[in-house]
Amino acid sequence: MSRPKPAQLFVFLLGLIAALGGVAVAKGGFYIAKHEGDTLHLLQIVFRMADGEWPHLDFVTPIGIMAFLPIVGFMKAGFGAGNAIIWSQIAVALVLLGPVFWAAFSRFDNALAYLFGLSVMVLTLALVHGEADRLVSISMHYNRWAWAVSYVVIVLAVLPGVRARNDLFDGGIIGLGMGLLLLCKVTYFIAFALPVIAALLLRGAGRALVVSLITGAMALVVLTAFAGVGFWPAYLGDLLTVSGSEVRPQPGAPLKTIIGAPAYLGGSLTLILGVVFLRQAGERVLGLVLLLLVPGFFYVTFQNFGNDPQWLMLLAILLLVPRPETDLANGFGWPLGRALVLSAVAAIALAAPSFLNLAYSPFRHAGINPDDYTPLLAASETHDDIFGRVVRSNRVDGEIALDTPGSGLETRRELAKREDFETEFQGEVLPECELMLGLIAWFETIVADLEENGFAGKRILAADIFSSHWLFGDLGRLSGGAPWYYGGLPGIENADYLLVPLCPASLGIRKQMLEAVAQRGTEVSEAHRAPLYILYEITGS
């Protein structure tokens, strides 16, 4: 295999950024087709940060500051939220351009260098989180960014330089990369920190390890200088809150499903066989490090919504690196060179649905008919460049339980093993209804009613998973609140009113929060009642 030509490789990577990023920017706005709740969660955070608030210190979130800072930077420069999101992806890709080029050029032969660069840039610039659903979404963009950084860090740590070697470059990129993972989504840092250190030690790259530790530490010191020492215990506190939360113990399937269910077993077997074949081929360091990465791959997949094994493409690339002698075979007589290639092909085939969905999502976005979309924040002149589908924004659907007392179906309720969401608050049994669609119209209607009835400017704590009401009108932003609910009563000490939706987005969370209000002894009195909600004034703690 020939070595990659540096100029051509660099132009290729730059061309990917121009193509994938350019086609997204050309639309003139951002058109999402699903995950409106996640998008509002993101907007709450970046709006707060743009106004000077700090994650963890001023509001609750387990996601790190670097997941949002690129978007905030463009918003503070005057961009609307939709364009700020798209341009932030391009900015992240440009920041990764140098590290990706160095990793690709120094570690791989020609074809693999291009495949590696393509994989990282697709992860960075896609407009969907993965899976095979074609609908465009910015939800969980930080998972894609963290995977892109992880690809670079793992490759530089695991593989020796074959075209060029520079421990300063390697260590600096690895240190900054691990720092970014810590401050983007800590799951990735936990999963890959030990395998990365082990890889550097096993390769005898002690100097690169020292440089990485110093670089990472310096980056954290710089952040501490801006955020203050209190940033770290606050970050840890948010992470502990989420890890102990009963609201969302996992964002998708159980761990045993991620490892051994039919949809995942092929990838798991390919990964394990790849480790075995590497060891048999004499690639003991690569085989051992890949084995150490196995728990991390499974853990990150388990912790990410959609449970996409995005490590499959990286696995394929790593399996294609070794070049065993053609006559080298294992105990079954299998030629190990061919076994590694076939394992890599299997990994690529298993990765293909998600990878292709990521790769052409910007082009699907370019083909969207704007007539089918409406601004998510219609009242904002600055941020009217982020759109949702008209149908999803206005068709308000709820799911109700029919086996309630008096229905005649009471005896079926226990047999159905329905979760007990029956909630009584202030002497009133609340309806068992859960919002399924139409979040935008639901928020707009509630906020308009609040403003019409004299509650403009008031700070409201909503007994629900989402608390995005202030994005839709003249309501106060709740200091110390949580853009996405994970537990407790965040911000209640600063709230003027408690809003109880009659058909919340999460019945379980409404029940949990109202029970917490009662246990806390918070005194409330009904201030206003509307078809969609009851508003209680908080009169005492």
VMD Tcl script that draws the C-alpha trace (Angstrom):
set ca {
  {0.00 0.00 0.00}
  {1.26 3.49 -0.82}
  {1.68 6.24 1.72}
  {-0.83 9.10 1.65}
  {0.34 12.28 -0.03}
  {0.04 15.00 2.61}
  {-1.24 17.75 0.34}
  {-3.91 15.54 -1.22}
  {-4.99 14.18 2.16}
  {-5.30 17.68 3.62}
  {-7.31 18.90 0.61}
  {-9.57 15.84 0.91}
  {-10.33 16.60 4.56}
  {-10.89 20.28 3.80}
  {-13.15 19.28 0.92}
  {-15.26 17.12 3.25}
  {-15.74 20.08 5.58}
  {-16.65 22.32 2.65}
  {-19.09 19.77 1.20}
  {-20.84 18.55 4.35}
  {-20.75 21.89 6.13}
  {-21.37 24.02 3.07}
  {-24.50 22.17 2.01}
  {-25.91 22.58 5.52}
  {-25.15 26.30 5.68}
  {-26.61 26.91 2.23}
  {-30.11 26.17 3.50}
  {-30.13 29.45 5.39}
  {-31.47 27.96 8.59}
  {-31.77 24.70 10.48}
  {-34.79 22.47 9.83}
  {-35.27 19.67 12.37}
  {-37.77 16.90 11.80}
  {-37.88 15.27 15.25}
  {-36.65 15.57 18.86}
  {-38.19 18.98 19.52}
  {-37.84 18.42 23.27}
  {-34.11 17.74 22.97}
  {-33.73 20.81 20.79}
  {-35.46 23.02 23.35}
  {-33.19 21.51 26.01}
  {-30.17 22.54 23.93}
  {-31.57 26.02 23.29}
  {-32.20 26.61 26.99}
  {-28.57 25.84 27.76}
  {-26.98 27.90 24.98}
  {-29.26 30.88 25.70}
  {-28.31 30.77 29.37}
  {-24.61 30.54 28.52}
  {-24.87 33.35 25.98}
  {-26.23 35.52 28.80}
  {-23.24 34.73 31.00}
  {-24.44 31.71 32.99}
  {-22.17 28.71 33.60}
  {-23.23 25.08 33.38}
  {-23.30 23.35 36.79}
  {-22.79 26.64 38.63}
  {-25.96 28.38 37.44}
  {-28.07 25.50 36.15}
  {-28.12 21.72 36.32}
  {-26.82 19.55 33.48}
  {-24.60 16.46 33.28}
  {-23.32 17.49 29.85}
  {-20.03 19.39 29.82}
  {-19.42 22.97 28.80}
  {-17.54 22.10 25.60}
  {-20.67 20.50 24.16}
  {-22.23 23.96 23.99}
  {-19.43 26.54 23.87}
  {-18.97 26.45 20.05}
  {-22.68 27.19 19.55}
  {-22.62 29.92 22.20}
  {-19.67 31.58 20.49}
  {-21.60 32.03 17.24}
  {-24.72 33.20 19.07}
  {-22.73 35.87 20.87}
  {-21.38 36.91 17.47}
  {-24.95 37.66 16.38}
  {-26.01 34.43 14.67}
  {-29.49 33.04 15.15}
  {-29.70 29.73 17.01}
  {-30.24 27.64 13.87}
  {-27.27 29.00 11.96}
  {-25.15 29.05 15.11}
  {-25.66 25.30 15.48}
  {-24.65 24.58 11.89}
  {-21.63 26.91 11.95}
  {-20.51 25.43 15.27}
  {-20.24 22.03 13.61}
  {-18.03 23.50 10.91}
  {-15.90 25.21 13.56}
  {-15.44 21.92 15.44}
  {-14.47 20.18 12.18}
  {-11.89 22.88 11.45}
  {-10.44 22.53 14.95}
  {-10.18 18.77 14.39}
  {-8.67 19.20 10.91}
  {-5.06 19.31 12.12}
  {-5.33 16.39 14.59}
  {-7.24 14.26 12.08}
  {-4.68 14.99 9.37}
  {-1.80 14.12 11.70}
  {-3.43 10.88 12.87}
  {-4.34 9.82 9.34}
  {-0.97 10.71 7.79}
  {1.25 9.35 10.56}
  {-0.61 6.10 11.26}
  {-2.13 4.77 8.06}
  {-1.44 3.73 4.54}
  {-3.23 5.51 1.73}
  {-6.75 3.99 1.70}
  {-7.06 3.75 5.47}
  {-5.95 7.35 5.92}
  {-8.84 8.53 3.77}
  {-11.34 6.15 5.39}
  {-10.30 7.35 8.84}
  {-10.58 11.03 7.85}
  {-13.97 10.44 6.25}
  {-15.27 8.67 9.35}
  {-14.26 11.45 11.73}
  {-15.57 14.28 9.58}
  {-18.89 12.53 9.00}
  {-19.35 12.12 12.75}
  {-18.55 15.79 13.30}
  {-20.72 17.30 10.56}
  {-23.76 15.01 10.43}
  {-27.25 16.35 11.09}
  {-28.64 13.30 12.85}
  {-27.41 11.34 15.86}
  {-27.20 8.02 14.01}
  {-29.39 4.92 13.64}
  {-31.25 4.41 10.36}
  {-34.08 6.92 10.80}
  {-33.66 9.50 8.03}
  {-35.24 12.46 9.86}
  {-32.87 15.36 10.56}
  {-32.13 16.21 14.19}
  {-29.47 18.01 16.25}
  {-30.29 15.91 19.29}
  {-27.24 14.51 21.09}
  {-24.76 16.27 18.81}
  {-22.24 16.01 21.65}
  {-22.22 12.21 21.30}
  {-21.06 12.54 17.68}
  {-18.43 15.12 18.58}
  {-17.17 12.94 21.42}
  {-16.91 9.92 19.13}
  {-14.97 12.00 16.59}
  {-12.47 13.09 19.25}
  {-12.29 9.53 20.61}
  {-11.37 8.17 17.17}
  {-8.39 10.54 16.98}
  {-7.24 9.94 20.56}
  {-7.51 6.14 20.35}
  {-5.70 5.91 17.01}
  {-2.81 8.09 18.20}
  {-2.53 6.13 21.44}
  {-2.92 2.61 20.05}
  {-0.96 2.74 16.79}
  {2.73 3.61 16.40}
  {3.73 6.26 13.90}
  {4.63 4.60 10.60}
  {5.09 7.64 8.35}
  {6.15 10.18 10.95}
  {6.66 10.21 14.68}
  {6.46 13.15 17.03}
  {5.72 12.47 20.71}
  {5.04 16.16 21.27}
  {2.28 16.19 18.65}
  {0.86 12.87 19.82}
  {0.88 13.77 23.50}
  {-0.50 17.26 22.96}
  {-3.41 16.03 20.84}
  {-4.18 13.13 23.19}
  {-4.09 15.39 26.26}
  {-6.34 18.03 24.72}
  {-8.61 15.33 23.31}
  {-9.09 13.64 26.67}
  {-9.73 17.06 28.22}
  {-12.42 17.71 25.62}
  {-14.05 14.37 26.40}
  {-14.07 15.19 30.10}
  {-15.71 18.54 29.37}
  {-18.06 17.34 26.63}
  {-19.48 14.05 27.90}
  {-17.66 12.44 30.79}
  {-18.86 8.95 29.80}
  {-16.26 8.85 27.03}
  {-13.47 9.97 29.35}
  {-14.34 7.25 31.87}
  {-14.56 4.62 29.14}
  {-11.32 5.38 27.31}
  {-8.89 6.96 29.80}
  {-7.35 3.71 31.09}
  {-7.10 1.99 27.66}
  {-5.39 5.09 26.24}
  {-2.85 5.20 29.09}
  {-2.26 1.45 28.80}
  {-1.76 1.73 25.04}
  {0.89 4.42 25.41}
  {2.72 2.44 28.09}
  {2.57 -0.82 26.13}
  {3.93 0.92 23.04}
  {6.77 2.44 25.03}
  {5.46 5.94 24.31}
  {6.15 7.23 27.81}
  {7.17 10.65 26.58}
  {3.89 11.09 24.72}
  {2.03 10.03 27.87}
  {3.83 12.64 29.97}
  {3.13 15.34 27.39}
  {-0.54 14.32 27.27}
  {-0.90 14.51 31.05}
  {0.77 17.93 31.19}
  {-1.28 19.27 28.27}
  {-4.55 17.99 29.69}
  {-3.76 19.42 33.12}
  {-2.88 22.83 31.64}
  {-6.17 22.93 29.75}
  {-8.10 22.22 32.95}
  {-6.13 24.89 34.81}
  {-7.06 27.46 32.16}
  {-10.75 26.54 32.48}
  {-10.53 26.77 36.28}
  {-9.03 30.25 35.99}
  {-12.16 31.41 34.14}
  {-14.84 29.34 35.88}
  {-13.43 29.22 39.41}
  {-12.55 26.27 41.61}
  {-16.24 25.77 42.44}
  {-16.88 24.65 38.87}
  {-15.51 21.16 39.55}
  {-17.55 20.20 42.64}
  {-20.61 21.63 40.87}
  {-19.89 19.48 37.79}
  {-19.37 16.43 40.00}
  {-22.60 17.21 41.84}
  {-24.57 17.25 38.59}
  {-23.01 13.96 37.52}
  {-23.85 12.35 40.87}
  {-27.41 13.68 40.65}
  {-27.89 12.04 37.27}
  {-26.18 8.76 38.18}
  {-28.47 8.42 41.21}
  {-31.58 9.57 39.40}
  {-34.63 7.33 39.16}
  {-35.91 9.31 36.20}
  {-33.68 7.90 33.51}
  {-31.42 5.10 34.78}
  {-30.39 4.48 31.18}
  {-31.22 6.32 27.95}
  {-32.03 3.18 25.99}
  {-31.70 -0.58 26.13}
  {-30.19 -2.44 29.12}
  {-26.49 -3.28 29.02}
  {-27.10 -7.00 28.47}
  {-29.13 -6.11 25.38}
  {-26.32 -3.90 24.04}
  {-23.93 -6.83 24.31}
  {-25.95 -9.89 23.40}
  {-29.30 -9.04 21.80}
  {-29.79 -10.07 18.15}
  {-29.38 -6.50 16.86}
  {-25.99 -6.16 18.58}
  {-24.59 -9.69 18.82}
  {-23.01 -9.58 15.35}
  {-20.97 -6.51 16.29}
  {-20.01 -7.97 19.67}
  {-18.80 -11.22 18.08}
  {-16.89 -9.31 15.41}
  {-15.16 -7.29 18.12}
  {-14.19 -10.35 20.16}
  {-13.07 -12.30 17.09}
  {-11.01 -9.30 16.02}
  {-9.18 -9.37 19.35}
  {-8.54 -13.12 18.98}
  {-7.28 -12.83 15.40}
  {-4.97 -9.94 16.30}
  {-3.40 -11.94 19.11}
  {-3.00 -14.98 16.86}
  {-1.41 -12.79 14.19}
  {1.26 -11.67 16.64}
  {-0.26 -8.20 17.12}
  {-0.23 -8.65 20.87}
  {-0.20 -4.97 21.86}
  {-2.97 -4.00 19.45}
  {-4.97 -7.08 20.45}
  {-4.59 -6.38 24.16}
  {-5.50 -2.70 23.87}
  {-8.51 -3.55 21.74}
  {-9.56 -6.01 24.45}
  {-9.22 -3.22 27.02}
  {-11.43 -1.02 24.82}
  {-14.24 -3.60 24.71}
  {-15.89 -2.56 28.02}
  {-15.62 1.10 27.06}
  {-17.22 0.52 23.66}
  {-20.13 -1.30 25.27}
  {-20.47 1.24 28.10}
  {-20.60 4.29 25.83}
  {-23.09 2.56 23.54}
  {-25.22 1.71 26.58}
  {-25.13 5.32 27.82}
  {-26.08 6.90 24.47}
  {-29.70 7.19 23.35}
  {-30.30 5.03 20.29}
  {-27.53 2.68 21.44}
  {-25.62 3.03 18.18}
  {-22.30 1.09 18.23}
  {-20.38 3.90 16.54}
  {-17.13 2.08 17.38}
  {-17.71 -0.38 14.53}
  {-16.04 1.79 11.88}
  {-13.05 2.40 14.15}
  {-12.84 -1.35 14.78}
  {-12.75 -2.00 11.03}
  {-9.95 0.53 10.54}
  {-7.85 -0.94 13.36}
  {-8.30 -4.48 12.03}
  {-7.08 -3.43 8.59}
  {-3.80 -1.97 9.87}
  {-1.79 -5.20 10.43}
  {-0.26 -7.01 7.43}
  {0.41 -10.59 8.57}
  {2.52 -12.89 6.42}
  {0.38 -14.58 3.80}
  {1.21 -18.05 5.10}
  {0.45 -17.22 8.74}
  {-2.56 -19.25 9.94}
  {-4.18 -20.10 13.24}
  {-4.86 -23.54 14.71}
  {-7.88 -24.02 12.45}
  {-5.79 -23.35 9.37}
  {-7.41 -19.99 8.71}
  {-5.10 -17.46 7.03}
  {-4.99 -14.66 9.59}
  {-4.53 -11.86 7.07}
  {-7.76 -12.89 5.39}
  {-9.49 -13.41 8.75}
  {-8.68 -9.84 9.79}
  {-9.88 -8.43 6.47}
  {-13.14 -10.39 6.66}
  {-13.70 -9.24 10.24}
  {-13.15 -5.64 9.12}
  {-15.59 -6.10 6.23}
  {-18.16 -7.47 8.68}
  {-17.66 -4.46 10.96}
  {-18.11 -2.04 8.03}
  {-21.26 -3.87 6.92}
  {-22.72 -3.67 10.43}
  {-21.76 0.02 10.68}
  {-23.11 0.92 7.23}
  {-26.78 1.78 8.01}
  {-25.88 4.29 10.72}
  {-22.78 5.61 8.95}
  {-24.59 6.21 5.67}
  {-27.42 7.90 7.52}
  {-24.91 10.24 9.14}
  {-23.02 10.84 5.90}
  {-25.87 12.06 3.75}
  {-27.98 13.76 6.43}
  {-26.68 17.24 5.40}
  {-27.83 16.55 1.84}
  {-31.26 15.42 3.04}
  {-31.44 18.65 5.02}
  {-30.68 20.63 1.86}
  {-33.61 18.97 0.08}
  {-36.20 19.82 2.74}
  {-39.24 21.80 1.58}
  {-39.38 24.94 3.79}
  {-43.15 25.14 3.29}
  {-43.50 22.08 5.52}
  {-41.72 23.80 8.40}
  {-42.42 26.57 10.90}
  {-40.12 28.48 13.29}
  {-39.75 26.80 16.67}
  {-39.36 30.20 18.35}
  {-41.78 32.23 16.27}
  {-41.80 35.14 18.73}
  {-38.04 35.70 18.42}
  {-36.75 37.92 15.64}
  {-33.14 36.79 16.19}
  {-33.71 33.06 16.53}
  {-36.39 32.46 13.92}
  {-33.89 30.49 11.82}
  {-34.52 27.15 13.54}
  {-37.58 25.31 12.28}
  {-39.72 22.30 13.10}
  {-42.23 20.42 11.00}
  {-45.63 22.12 10.85}
  {-47.47 18.87 11.53}
  {-45.35 17.85 14.52}
  {-45.44 21.36 15.96}
  {-49.22 21.70 15.81}
  {-50.71 18.23 16.10}
  {-51.11 17.85 19.85}
  {-51.66 14.21 20.83}
  {-51.83 12.69 24.28}
  {-51.97 9.16 25.63}
  {-54.52 8.44 28.33}
  {-55.17 5.42 30.53}
  {-58.66 3.97 30.10}
  {-58.50 1.57 33.04}
  {-59.09 4.30 35.63}
  {-61.61 4.01 38.52}
  {-65.16 3.93 37.23}
  {-64.19 2.70 33.75}
  {-65.15 -0.92 34.29}
  {-61.60 -1.90 33.41}
  {-60.23 -1.64 36.95}
  {-59.60 -5.38 37.24}
  {-57.39 -5.27 34.13}
  {-55.06 -2.61 35.49}
  {-53.07 -4.94 37.72}
  {-52.89 -7.62 35.03}
  {-51.52 -5.02 32.59}
  {-48.70 -4.21 35.05}
  {-49.19 -0.54 34.35}
  {-46.86 1.75 36.28}
  {-48.70 3.57 39.02}
  {-48.74 7.21 37.95}
  {-51.90 8.14 39.81}
  {-51.15 11.50 41.40}
  {-53.07 13.50 43.96}
  {-52.00 17.07 44.66}
  {-53.70 19.65 46.85}
  {-56.59 17.24 47.36}
  {-57.18 16.76 43.62}
  {-56.54 13.59 41.59}
  {-54.77 14.64 38.38}
  {-55.61 13.12 34.98}
  {-53.51 10.20 33.74}
  {-52.58 11.74 30.42}
  {-49.15 11.98 28.80}
  {-48.24 14.33 25.95}
  {-46.97 12.43 22.91}
  {-46.78 15.06 20.15}
  {-47.19 18.80 19.64}
  {-44.74 20.12 22.22}
  {-44.34 23.47 20.45}
  {-48.06 24.28 20.28}
  {-48.43 23.08 23.88}
  {-45.75 25.49 25.14}
  {-46.96 28.40 23.01}
  {-50.54 28.02 24.23}
  {-49.62 27.72 27.91}
  {-47.25 30.71 27.79}
  {-49.76 32.87 25.91}
  {-52.38 32.08 28.55}
  {-49.94 32.92 31.36}
  {-49.13 36.29 29.80}
  {-52.79 37.12 29.20}
  {-53.59 36.44 32.85}
  {-50.91 38.67 34.34}
  {-48.03 36.29 34.97}
  {-45.52 37.83 32.55}
  {-42.04 38.09 34.03}
  {-42.72 35.48 36.70}
  {-40.31 32.63 37.38}
  {-41.99 29.26 37.02}
  {-40.99 25.74 38.01}
  {-42.84 23.18 35.89}
  {-43.63 19.72 37.28}
  {-42.45 17.99 34.13}
  {-39.34 16.79 32.31}
  {-39.16 20.01 30.24}
  {-39.10 23.54 31.62}
  {-38.79 25.50 28.38}
  {-41.71 27.89 28.89}
  {-39.50 30.98 29.14}
  {-38.25 30.40 25.59}
  {-41.75 31.15 24.24}
  {-42.60 34.47 25.81}
  {-42.08 37.00 28.56}
  {-41.42 34.72 31.52}
  {-38.54 34.87 33.96}
  {-35.72 32.37 33.62}
  {-35.46 30.19 36.71}
  {-32.04 30.57 38.31}
  {-30.64 27.22 39.43}
  {-33.16 25.32 37.33}
  {-32.61 22.27 35.15}
  {-33.25 22.45 31.38}
  {-33.90 18.70 31.54}
  {-35.20 17.20 34.77}
  {-33.03 14.57 36.50}
  {-34.25 14.69 40.08}
  {-35.02 16.83 43.12}
  {-36.58 20.28 42.83}
  {-33.87 22.33 41.12}
  {-34.47 26.07 41.39}
  {-37.61 25.88 43.58}
  {-36.10 28.34 46.05}
  {-36.05 30.94 43.25}
  {-39.47 30.12 41.76}
  {-42.55 32.32 42.11}
  {-44.99 29.71 40.86}
  {-45.36 25.96 40.39}
  {-46.95 24.93 37.09}
  {-48.68 21.55 37.09}
  {-49.52 20.36 33.55}
  {-52.69 18.28 33.26}
  {-51.15 16.28 30.41}
  {-47.38 16.41 31.02}
  {-44.63 15.09 28.77}
  {-43.77 12.66 31.59}
  {-46.36 11.37 34.04}
  {-43.67 9.76 36.18}
  {-41.75 13.00 36.60}
  {-44.87 15.03 37.40}
  {-45.69 12.54 40.14}
  {-42.13 12.50 41.48}
  {-41.85 16.29 41.58}
  {-45.21 16.84 43.25}
  {-44.42 14.23 45.87}
  {-41.11 16.02 46.47}
  {-42.95 19.34 46.87}
  {-45.21 17.76 49.49}
  {-42.29 16.13 51.31}
  {-40.38 19.41 51.33}
  {-43.33 21.12 52.99}
  {-43.54 23.82 50.35}
  {-46.73 25.83 50.78}
  {-48.65 26.59 47.60}
  {-52.03 28.07 46.74}
  {-53.91 27.89 43.46}
  {-53.41 31.08 41.47}
  {-54.86 30.21 38.07}
  {-56.48 27.28 36.29}
  {-56.56 26.65 32.54}
  {-57.51 23.68 30.35}
  {-53.86 22.59 30.02}
  {-52.46 23.35 33.48}
  {-52.95 24.53 37.05}
  {-50.71 27.29 38.38}
  {-49.88 27.44 42.08}
  {-48.25 30.38 43.81}
  {-45.38 29.34 46.08}
  {-46.25 31.05 49.37}
  {-43.75 29.43 51.73}
  {-40.98 26.89 52.02}
}
mol new
graphics top color blue
foreach p $ca { graphics top sphere $p radius 0.5 }
foreach p [lrange $ca 0 end-1] q [lrange $ca 1 end] { graphics top cylinder $p $q radius 0.2 }
display resetview
